[in-house]
């Protein structure tokens, strides 16, 4: 309502509610009631509503950030693509962060838009050494740093976990993979905590106490 007039709000908000999974009672909107019986029409109405809202927000420069986009559903990506097309002459920037599998799953993603792609390479050996020494201190043995850097092989997350293991006095039994790091951390927990996490993992990244309890 802050960026749309009253008539536009009536067009947009019922379908915005559909997009976020908070559907309204169909009688609140004739167009919503009509779209409920036609999947193609519903998709079209949601796209138009999203476009209209985003273009309205572009009265001022707008930045949309999507992190971990390799986990995104195709519908979300299609909406962003449509918004970029609709707001081509407006100050809109969409910044997407993802792992390489995104390209495998959506090879034509944003192919018709003005895209600038930046591929992040692995950390260099020198950068990895500097990071390890910055955390462990100047007195850490050189062979320990070399081993940590070699195992990490430029993977910043793995390097961080290996450095943490060294700092905790576990340099004699460093994990040899990212999966091993996660397993080692879980094994360090109490059995009841591991059981709770195992149940929570069924839900994914977010979970609810009542669901875990069940």
Backbone as CSV, one residue per row, in Angstrom:
resi,resn,N_x,N_y,N_z,CA_x,CA_y,CA_z,C_x,C_y,C_z
1,UNK,0.823,-1.211,0.000,0.000,0.000,0.000,0.859,1.263,0.000
2,UNK,2.113,1.135,0.414,2.997,2.292,0.421,3.451,2.709,-0.969
3,UNK,3.360,1.833,-1.944,3.858,2.158,-3.288,2.793,2.003,-4.377
4,UNK,1.656,1.395,-4.050,0.597,1.173,-5.031,-0.650,1.959,-4.645
5,UNK,-1.406,2.410,-5.663,-2.681,3.055,-5.349,-3.698,1.991,-4.941
6,UNK,-4.859,2.439,-4.487,-5.841,1.507,-3.919,-6.295,0.464,-4.928
7,UNK,-6.503,0.866,-6.159,-6.955,-0.071,-7.192,-5.879,-1.120,-7.485
8,UNK,-4.616,-0.674,-7.536,-3.521,-1.607,-7.800,-3.327,-2.577,-6.647
9,UNK,-3.499,-2.095,-5.424,-3.381,-2.974,-4.260,-4.393,-4.106,-4.345
10,UNK,-5.611,-3.794,-4.755,-6.651,-4.815,-4.885,-6.281,-5.852,-5.945
11,UNK,-5.551,-5.423,-6.975,-5.108,-6.367,-7.996,-3.959,-7.243,-7.501
12,UNK,-3.069,-6.648,-6.729,-1.795,-7.303,-6.400,-1.861,-8.182,-5.158
13,UNK,-2.446,-7.668,-4.084,-2.230,-8.358,-2.807,-2.838,-9.751,-2.707
14,UNK,-3.989,-10.048,-3.347,-4.479,-11.443,-3.250,-3.502,-12.445,-3.864
15,UNK,-2.831,-12.042,-4.955,-1.901,-12.955,-5.621,-0.521,-12.936,-4.965
16,UNK,-0.186,-11.829,-4.321,1.031,-11.808,-3.509,0.896,-12.802,-2.356
17,UNK,-0.311,-12.882,-1.800,-0.562,-13.850,-0.727,-0.404,-15.279,-1.242
18,UNK,-0.839,-15.530,-2.470,-0.665,-16.860,-3.068,0.815,-17.189,-3.230
19,UNK,1.604,-16.204,-3.648,3.032,-16.428,-3.879,3.730,-16.884,-2.611
20,UNK,3.406,-16.263,-1.476,4.109,-16.594,-0.232,3.458,-17.746,0.531
21,UNK,2.434,-18.357,-0.069,1.818,-19.511,0.570,0.872,-19.168,1.696
22,UNK,0.286,-17.968,1.648,-0.717,-17.566,2.641,-2.016,-17.253,1.915
23,UNK,-2.627,-18.259,1.286,-3.794,-18.013,0.433,-4.964,-17.414,1.195
24,UNK,-5.666,-16.519,0.512,-6.838,-15.872,1.086,-8.094,-16.659,0.728
25,UNK,-9.174,-16.361,1.400,-10.469,-16.922,1.028,-10.840,-16.339,-0.329
26,UNK,-11.215,-17.189,-1.265,-11.414,-16.756,-2.652,-12.440,-15.638,-2.794
27,UNK,-13.425,-15.576,-1.892,-14.486,-14.570,-2.053,-13.964,-13.163,-1.838
28,UNK,-12.742,-13.007,-1.341,-12.211,-11.666,-1.133,-11.837,-10.996,-2.446
29,UNK,-11.754,-11.753,-3.533,-11.362,-11.184,-4.817,-11.972,-12.014,-5.940
30,UNK,-12.690,-11.351,-6.854,-13.280,-12.072,-7.979,-12.209,-12.687,-8.869
31,UNK,-11.144,-11.931,-9.139,-10.081,-12.438,-10.004,-9.374,-13.622,-9.359
32,UNK,-9.240,-13.586,-8.023,-8.628,-14.710,-7.318,-9.526,-15.940,-7.411
33,UNK,-10.822,-15.755,-7.244,-11.762,-16.867,-7.324,-11.725,-17.509,-8.712
34,UNK,-11.615,-16.685,-9.751,-11.563,-17.212,-11.115,-10.265,-17.983,-11.357
35,UNK,-9.161,-17.468,-10.819,-7.858,-18.096,-11.040,-7.710,-19.407,-10.289
36,UNK,-8.452,-19.572,-9.195,-8.337,-20.793,-8.399,-8.691,-22.038,-9.213
37,UNK,-9.508,-21.878,-10.232,-9.922,-23.032,-11.019,-9.100,-23.258,-12.270
38,UNK,-8.030,-22.462,-12.440,-7.228,-22.550,-13.669,-5.760,-22.309,-13.303
39,UNK,-4.964,-23.371,-13.336,-3.566,-23.249,-12.912,-2.779,-22.272,-13.786
40,UNK,-3.014,-22.320,-15.089,-2.303,-21.423,-15.996,-2.675,-19.970,-15.714
41,UNK,-3.963,-19.729,-15.466,-4.409,-18.375,-15.158,-3.828,-17.909,-13.824
42,UNK,-3.782,-18.803,-12.834,-3.219,-18.449,-11.533,-1.736,-18.056,-11.669
43,UNK,-0.977,-18.837,-12.441,0.439,-18.518,-12.638,0.605,-17.166,-13.316
44,UNK,-0.250,-16.898,-14.310,-0.190,-15.629,-15.025,-0.535,-14.466,-14.106
45,UNK,-1.575,-14.625,-13.286,-1.982,-13.556,-12.369,-0.907,-13.285,-11.317
46,UNK,-0.274,-14.335,-10.829,0.789,-14.139,-9.847,1.970,-13.405,-10.477
47,UNK,2.299,-13.775,-11.710,3.408,-13.096,-12.392,3.106,-11.615,-12.581
48,UNK,1.897,-11.294,-13.059,1.533,-9.900,-13.282,1.528,-9.108,-11.978
49,UNK,1.046,-9.736,-10.905,1.013,-9.064,-9.607,2.436,-8.773,-9.111
50,UNK,3.311,-9.759,-9.252,4.693,-9.578,-8.811,5.382,-8.484,-9.619
51,UNK,5.180,-8.510,-10.936,5.777,-7.484,-11.788,5.297,-6.091,-11.387
52,UNK,3.989,-5.959,-11.185,3.432,-4.645,-10.871,3.975,-4.128,-9.547
53,UNK,4.092,-5.029,-8.573,4.617,-4.632,-7.265,6.086,-4.207,-7.367
54,UNK,6.902,-5.019,-8.058,8.325,-4.708,-8.152,8.564,-3.403,-8.908
55,UNK,7.854,-3.204,-10.001,8.004,-1.956,-10.756,7.624,-0.764,-9.884
56,UNK,6.578,-0.919,-9.085,6.173,0.165,-8.184,7.245,0.442,-7.135
57,UNK,7.886,-0.617,-6.632,8.960,-0.431,-5.648,10.158,0.294,-6.259
58,UNK,10.282,0.227,-7.581,11.430,0.832,-8.259,11.312,2.347,-8.420
59,UNK,10.379,2.964,-7.704,10.380,4.424,-7.648,11.689,4.903,-7.038
60,UNK,12.282,4.054,-6.226,13.626,4.265,-5.696,14.448,3.041,-6.081
61,UNK,15.778,3.170,-6.191,16.597,2.003,-6.549,16.303,0.818,-5.641
62,UNK,16.128,-0.343,-6.257,15.738,-1.545,-5.521,16.754,-2.656,-5.736
63,UNK,17.160,-3.290,-4.665,18.059,-4.439,-4.718,17.337,-5.655,-4.155
64,UNK,17.293,-6.729,-4.935,16.742,-8.005,-4.478,17.890,-8.997,-4.386
65,UNK,18.070,-9.605,-3.227,19.167,-10.551,-3.014,18.589,-11.938,-2.772
66,UNK,19.080,-12.906,-3.535,18.653,-14.297,-3.376,19.895,-15.131,-3.078
67,UNK,19.994,-15.628,-1.860,21.152,-16.434,-1.461,20.815,-17.918,-1.587
68,UNK,21.853,-18.733,-1.785,21.668,-20.185,-1.928,20.625,-20.509,-2.996
69,UNK,20.740,-19.842,-4.142,19.732,-19.986,-5.196,19.691,-21.380,-5.802
70,UNK,20.720,-22.183,-5.563,20.696,-23.566,-6.061,19.612,-24.383,-5.364
71,UNK,19.051,-23.857,-4.261,17.948,-24.530,-3.588,16.601,-23.912,-3.950
72,UNK,16.602,-22.933,-4.821,15.355,-22.240,-5.155,14.444,-23.107,-6.015
73,UNK,13.145,-22.871,-5.892,12.198,-23.541,-6.768,12.121,-22.779,-8.087
74,UNK,11.759,-23.478,-9.135,11.724,-22.885,-10.466,10.743,-21.715,-10.545
75,UNK,9.635,-21.785,-9.796,8.633,-20.714,-9.845,9.210,-19.394,-9.352
76,UNK,10.010,-19.438,-8.294,10.628,-18.224,-7.770,11.564,-17.613,-8.804
77,UNK,12.369,-18.451,-9.434,13.313,-17.955,-10.439,12.573,-17.356,-11.635
78,UNK,11.461,-17.970,-12.021,10.671,-17.427,-13.133,10.091,-16.064,-12.777
79,UNK,9.646,-15.894,-11.540,9.114,-14.605,-11.114,10.185,-13.525,-11.157
80,UNK,11.396,-13.858,-10.715,12.483,-12.877,-10.750,12.845,-12.517,-12.192
81,UNK,12.851,-13.512,-13.057,13.145,-13.260,-14.464,12.092,-12.333,-15.065
82,UNK,10.827,-12.589,-14.745,9.741,-11.751,-15.256,9.848,-10.328,-14.718
83,UNK,10.222,-10.188,-13.442,10.368,-8.862,-12.846,11.492,-8.083,-13.521
84,UNK,12.604,-8.765,-13.831,13.703,-8.100,-14.531,13.266,-7.614,-15.904
85,UNK,12.444,-8.403,-16.594,11.954,-7.989,-17.907,11.021,-6.794,-17.784
86,UNK,10.112,-6.849,-16.815,9.134,-5.773,-16.653,9.783,-4.473,-16.201
87,UNK,10.859,-4.576,-15.420,11.519,-3.393,-14.871,12.825,-3.084,-15.593
88,UNK,12.885,-3.439,-16.877,14.136,-3.273,-17.630,14.613,-1.825,-17.657
89,UNK,13.702,-0.884,-17.614,14.080,0.532,-17.662,14.027,1.182,-16.285
90,UNK,13.998,0.371,-15.257,13.923,0.894,-13.883,15.181,0.511,-13.108
91,UNK,15.441,1.208,-11.999,16.655,0.940,-11.210,16.511,-0.306,-10.333
92,UNK,16.554,-1.480,-10.978,16.416,-2.752,-10.273,17.674,-3.584,-10.463
93,UNK,18.207,-4.092,-9.361,19.346,-5.017,-9.412,18.975,-6.277,-8.656
94,UNK,19.129,-7.421,-9.289,18.912,-8.712,-8.640,20.269,-9.383,-8.487
95,UNK,20.669,-9.626,-7.251,21.952,-10.279,-6.965,21.680,-11.693,-6.471
96,UNK,22.208,-12.662,-7.190,21.946,-14.064,-6.873,23.260,-14.764,-6.548
97,UNK,23.271,-15.490,-5.436,24.445,-16.256,-5.021,24.079,-17.738,-5.048
98,UNK,24.905,-18.530,-5.697,24.558,-19.941,-5.851,25.805,-20.769,-6.126
99,UNK,25.657,-22.061,-5.904,26.697,-23.018,-6.269,26.497,-23.438,-7.729
100,UNK,27.509,-24.033,-8.344,27.420,-24.420,-9.760,26.194,-25.234,-10.158
101,UNK,25.622,-26.084,-9.279,24.442,-26.851,-9.714,23.279,-26.010,-10.220
102,UNK,23.237,-24.723,-9.876,22.151,-23.874,-10.376,22.170,-23.831,-11.897
103,UNK,23.358,-23.731,-12.485,23.484,-23.674,-13.938,23.077,-25.005,-14.581
104,UNK,23.384,-26.096,-13.906,23.007,-27.403,-14.436,21.486,-27.568,-14.461
105,UNK,20.833,-27.089,-13.399,19.380,-27.234,-13.291,18.630,-26.229,-14.159
106,UNK,19.222,-25.033,-14.353,18.549,-23.964,-15.111,19.540,-23.336,-16.084
107,UNK,19.919,-24.049,-17.140,20.961,-23.551,-18.048,20.581,-22.262,-18.776
108,UNK,19.288,-21.992,-18.927,18.847,-20.783,-19.643,18.395,-19.682,-18.694
109,UNK,18.733,-19.809,-17.429,18.289,-18.838,-16.430,18.792,-17.432,-16.769
110,UNK,17.864,-16.479,-16.890,18.162,-15.072,-17.171,18.938,-14.882,-18.480
111,UNK,18.806,-15.826,-19.401,19.572,-15.757,-20.651,19.208,-14.517,-21.470
112,UNK,17.991,-14.013,-21.303,17.555,-12.858,-22.092,17.690,-11.545,-21.329
113,UNK,18.345,-11.581,-20.190,18.527,-10.370,-19.392,19.987,-9.916,-19.441
114,UNK,20.237,-8.743,-18.935,21.601,-8.214,-18.901,22.302,-8.773,-17.650
115,UNK,22.973,-9.878,-17.829,23.560,-10.602,-16.699,25.068,-10.415,-16.676
116,UNK,25.597,-10.196,-15.492,27.039,-10.208,-15.263,27.322,-11.338,-14.274
117,UNK,28.093,-12.317,-14.716,28.360,-13.488,-13.884,29.788,-13.447,-13.353
118,UNK,29.923,-13.620,-12.056,31.237,-13.624,-11.405,31.444,-14.989,-10.767
119,UNK,32.416,-15.722,-11.269,32.713,-17.046,-10.723,33.798,-16.927,-9.657
120,UNK,33.519,-17.415,-8.482,34.494,-17.359,-7.389,35.380,-18.591,-7.442
121,UNK,36.676,-18.368,-7.521,37.626,-19.474,-7.536,37.969,-19.866,-6.102
122,UNK,38.652,-20.998,-5.961,39.077,-21.426,-4.637,40.128,-20.463,-4.080
123,UNK,40.267,-20.445,-2.752,41.296,-19.616,-2.126,42.676,-20.070,-2.585
124,UNK,43.557,-19.111,-2.811,44.923,-19.466,-3.172,45.647,-20.029,-1.937
125,UNK,46.762,-20.707,-2.184,47.538,-21.265,-1.077,48.001,-20.163,-0.134
126,UNK,48.443,-19.059,-0.714,48.932,-17.948,0.114,47.819,-17.369,0.985
127,UNK,46.647,-17.164,0.382,45.517,-16.623,1.152,45.092,-17.591,2.251
128,UNK,45.102,-18.887,1.945,44.729,-19.897,2.939,45.703,-19.884,4.108
129,UNK,46.995,-19.767,3.807,48.008,-19.723,4.864,47.830,-18.490,5.746
130,UNK,47.567,-17.351,5.109,47.377,-16.115,5.874,46.165,-16.223,6.786
131,UNK,45.099,-16.809,6.276,43.886,-16.965,7.077,44.135,-17.895,8.261
132,UNK,44.813,-19.010,8.004,45.090,-19.974,9.075,45.959,-19.352,10.154
133,UNK,47.007,-18.634,9.747,47.912,-18.026,10.733,47.240,-16.878,11.480
134,UNK,46.359,-16.156,10.807,45.655,-15.055,11.469,44.786,-15.563,12.608
135,UNK,44.229,-16.768,12.437,43.352,-17.328,13.467,44.141,-18.078,14.537
136,UNK,45.135,-18.846,14.106,45.888,-19.696,15.044,47.032,-18.974,15.743
137,UNK,47.433,-17.832,15.196,48.516,-17.085,15.830,49.853,-17.357,15.159
138,UNK,50.828,-16.501,15.400,52.125,-16.601,14.707,52.982,-17.777,15.139
139,UNK,52.660,-18.398,16.264,53.530,-19.455,16.796,53.110,-20.863,16.370
140,UNK,52.068,-20.977,15.551,51.643,-22.296,15.107,52.717,-22.901,14.205
141,UNK,52.927,-24.196,14.340,53.965,-24.879,13.568,53.656,-24.832,12.074
142,UNK,54.708,-24.659,11.282,54.546,-24.566,9.842,53.972,-25.816,9.226
143,UNK,54.336,-26.999,9.753,53.816,-28.236,9.168,52.318,-28.395,9.423
144,UNK,51.842,-27.840,10.545,50.411,-27.882,10.837,49.648,-27.013,9.835
145,UNK,50.174,-25.811,9.588,49.545,-24.908,8.616,49.543,-25.550,7.236
146,UNK,50.666,-26.162,6.857,50.755,-26.802,5.542,49.722,-27.917,5.396
147,UNK,49.544,-28.690,6.462,48.597,-29.800,6.397,47.166,-29.299,6.287
148,UNK,46.852,-28.274,7.077,45.510,-27.693,7.042,45.206,-27.120,5.657
149,UNK,46.157,-26.371,5.122,45.969,-25.751,3.807,45.842,-26.819,2.728
150,UNK,46.650,-27.867,2.825,46.593,-28.934,1.839,45.278,-29.680,1.861
151,UNK,44.771,-29.960,3.054,43.495,-30.668,3.164,42.333,-29.817,2.656
152,UNK,42.374,-28.513,2.972,41.270,-27.622,2.581,41.192,-27.450,1.070
153,UNK,42.333,-27.445,0.407,42.386,-27.353,-1.053,41.577,-26.168,-1.586
154,UNK,41.680,-25.032,-0.892,41.022,-23.815,-1.369,39.585,-23.639,-0.946
155,UNK,39.010,-24.626,-0.240,37.624,-24.538,0.222,37.590,-23.743,1.535
156,UNK,37.014,-22.533,1.477,37.060,-21.638,2.636,36.336,-22.234,3.844
157,UNK,35.177,-22.852,3.614,34.429,-23.452,4.730,35.223,-24.575,5.373
158,UNK,35.805,-25.457,4.553,36.579,-26.582,5.070,37.801,-26.073,5.823
159,UNK,38.445,-25.036,5.287,39.616,-24.460,5.954,39.242,-23.936,7.337
160,UNK,38.126,-23.251,7.418,37.666,-22.713,8.708,37.433,-23.835,9.722
161,UNK,36.819,-24.922,9.282,36.546,-26.031,10.187,37.834,-26.736,10.610
162,UNK,38.788,-26.865,9.694,40.071,-27.485,10.043,40.836,-26.624,11.034
163,UNK,40.835,-25.327,10.814,41.508,-24.407,11.735,40.869,-24.488,13.117
164,UNK,39.554,-24.594,13.153,38.850,-24.725,14.433,39.269,-26.009,15.147
165,UNK,39.415,-27.079,14.387,39.844,-28.344,14.988,41.243,-28.231,15.573
166,UNK,42.140,-27.556,14.865,43.504,-27.349,15.376,43.464,-26.513,16.649
167,UNK,42.654,-25.455,16.639,42.549,-24.583,17.812,42.010,-25.330,19.026
168,UNK,41.216,-26.376,18.776,40.671,-27.181,19.875,41.597,-28.321,20.271
169,UNK,42.808,-28.326,19.708,43.793,-29.337,20.070,43.619,-30.666,19.380
170,UNK,42.967,-30.679,18.215,42.710,-31.932,17.510,43.539,-32.057,16.235
171,UNK,44.712,-31.429,16.214,45.518,-31.430,14.996,46.025,-32.825,14.644
172,UNK,46.022,-33.741,15.589,46.499,-35.089,15.306,45.501,-35.949,14.571
173,UNK,44.250,-35.530,14.529,43.206,-36.340,13.875,42.264,-35.424,13.098
174,UNK,42.812,-34.742,12.116,42.008,-33.816,11.333,41.122,-34.577,10.346
175,UNK,39.875,-34.142,10.164,38.989,-34.791,9.185,39.519,-34.568,7.772
176,UNK,39.206,-35.485,6.862,39.737,-35.388,5.506,38.705,-34.957,4.476
177,UNK,37.506,-34.568,4.928,36.486,-34.080,4.013,35.504,-33.203,4.779
178,UNK,34.727,-32.426,4.028,33.704,-31.577,4.662,32.690,-32.441,5.400
179,UNK,32.297,-33.565,4.800,31.345,-34.467,5.446,31.895,-34.973,6.769
180,UNK,33.182,-35.284,6.793,33.811,-35.753,8.036,33.776,-34.683,9.110
181,UNK,33.920,-33.419,8.698,33.854,-32.303,9.654,32.491,-32.272,10.326
182,UNK,31.441,-32.365,9.502,30.077,-32.317,10.046,29.824,-33.512,10.959
183,UNK,30.260,-34.695,10.520,30.060,-35.899,11.325,30.793,-35.791,12.667
184,UNK,32.011,-35.248,12.634,32.787,-35.111,13.869,32.109,-34.155,14.839
185,UNK,31.557,-33.076,14.291,30.887,-32.110,15.168,29.638,-32.731,15.789
186,UNK,28.890,-33.500,15.000,27.695,-34.149,15.531,28.056,-35.207,16.578
187,UNK,29.131,-35.949,16.318,29.534,-36.993,17.256,29.955,-36.422,18.603
188,UNK,30.373,-35.148,18.606,30.810,-34.521,19.858,29.635,-34.124,20.748
189,UNK,28.433,-34.174,20.207,27.257,-33.791,20.983,26.758,-34.947,21.838
190,UNK,25.954,-34.610,22.840,25.332,-35.627,23.673,24.319,-36.431,22.842
191,UNK,24.094,-37.693,23.167,23.158,-38.523,22.386,21.776,-37.908,22.212
192,UNK,21.244,-37.298,23.296,19.907,-36.703,23.184,19.900,-35.540,22.195
193,UNK,20.978,-34.742,22.195,21.062,-33.616,21.261,21.143,-34.117,19.822
194,UNK,21.879,-35.202,19.611,21.967,-35.773,18.264,20.610,-36.286,17.806
195,UNK,19.865,-36.875,18.736,18.536,-37.397,18.386,17.596,-36.257,17.989
196,UNK,17.664,-35.154,18.712,16.826,-33.999,18.381,17.200,-33.454,17.005
197,UNK,18.497,-33.329,16.739,18.935,-32.826,15.437,18.507,-33.753,14.304
198,UNK,18.575,-35.048,14.546,18.184,-36.009,13.519,16.697,-35.834,13.170
199,UNK,15.880,-35.640,14.200,14.449,-35.416,13.962,14.223,-34.075,13.265
200,UNK,14.958,-33.043,13.682,14.797,-31.714,13.079,15.205,-31.713,11.620
201,UNK,16.180,-32.547,11.267,16.677,-32.562,9.888,15.623,-33.035,8.896
202,UNK,14.615,-33.733,9.379,13.530,-34.169,8.502,12.824,-32.960,7.897
203,UNK,12.750,-31.870,8.672,12.055,-30.669,8.213,12.927,-29.811,7.312
204,UNK,14.246,-29.925,7.428,15.144,-29.104,6.615,15.848,-28.059,7.454
205,UNK,16.102,-26.891,6.832,16.866,-25.858,7.517,16.099,-25.247,8.693
206,UNK,14.775,-25.223,8.607,13.941,-24.676,9.679,12.999,-25.749,10.205
207,UNK,12.751,-25.718,11.501,11.882,-26.737,12.085,11.125,-26.143,13.256
208,UNK,10.160,-26.912,13.780,9.291,-26.455,14.853,9.385,-27.421,16.024
209,UNK,9.428,-26.922,17.239,9.523,-27.788,18.427,8.443,-28.868,18.458
210,UNK,7.218,-28.506,18.083,6.138,-29.509,18.130,6.383,-30.635,17.129
211,UNK,6.933,-30.282,15.951,7.228,-31.304,14.970,8.338,-32.226,15.419
212,UNK,9.383,-31.661,16.005,10.495,-32.473,16.513,10.009,-33.388,17.636
213,UNK,9.172,-32.830,18.499,8.651,-33.626,19.604,7.836,-34.825,19.093
214,UNK,7.052,-34.587,18.056,6.238,-35.663,17.478,7.123,-36.742,16.854
